[in-house]
Amino acid sequence: LIDIELFEVGQTKLAGQYKVVLKLKHGAFGTVYLAKNRQGREFAVKVSKQKTSGELEIERDIYSALLAAGSPVGFVKVPVVIQYYETGNDYAHPYLVMQLLGSDIEDIVDKTAGRRLSLKSALMVSWQMIERLATLLGYVHRDIKPDNMAVGVKEKANVVYLIDFGLAKPVDRDNNEAKHTGATVGTFRYMSVNSHRGLDLAKRDDIETLCYVLMFLIEGKLPWQGLPINTKQGVDQIRSLKESVSRKSFARHVPEEIFEMLKHARQLKYSETPDYRYLQDLLERAMKGASVKNDGMFDWIDP
């Protein structure tokens, strides 16, 4: 690892035109900064802790593929694809300049009373995420979670973006059965049962993970939250609770359609593609049952 505090706010310039203005967020992967170009337009800069840029290279490949597909809605645009910032200490920090977004869903939930979204907003977020996963056909995201969903700014505040493809991998088209890798990939709170089992992940697992995220957004807490993830007993208990999760697991009303989505994901074979239209139909049915409309009026948008 290298010193990540290398960008001097107000001084550092990247790619000849982006001036670093503010540090926005710091995580295990690296740091995200706010930068402005010469015209004053704002961008996000994602810089890696690592000397190598393997995770950023995955993101570059995905963003390039999306650009070739016409820059579909709900994915950030990247004007500068991986460059390196020389620090003078024999290291070069890889970074991406990308479209600036607003808050991620985790931050929004943290600032919301009860630490949960309204049923309407939770269902609409998930409907849009199904749309993103359907667009991302060639890849498995492998880390669907509220932190990796962010809202647009200004007139795009009703668009929920799928972000952070550092753990993504191409869809395996050569095997019909999942290989046992022994690795758990993703975030313990939301990862699929297959990830707990150490199996290679497929498109079905992104849907299962999204179901857990949706339950969290509606309920504000999952039955296995708070269990230790640093002991085998705790991890086994989390897996067991996921395997048996049902409407009875929650105090509030989690629509039956969410468990039908989960059932669909778990019935898929490794090589099969989820029926995204069916999944969106289930979410629309849940909205109808709750007497709400999929109109883009989220909790964070002023009427």
Disulfide bonds with the S-S distance in Angstrom:
none
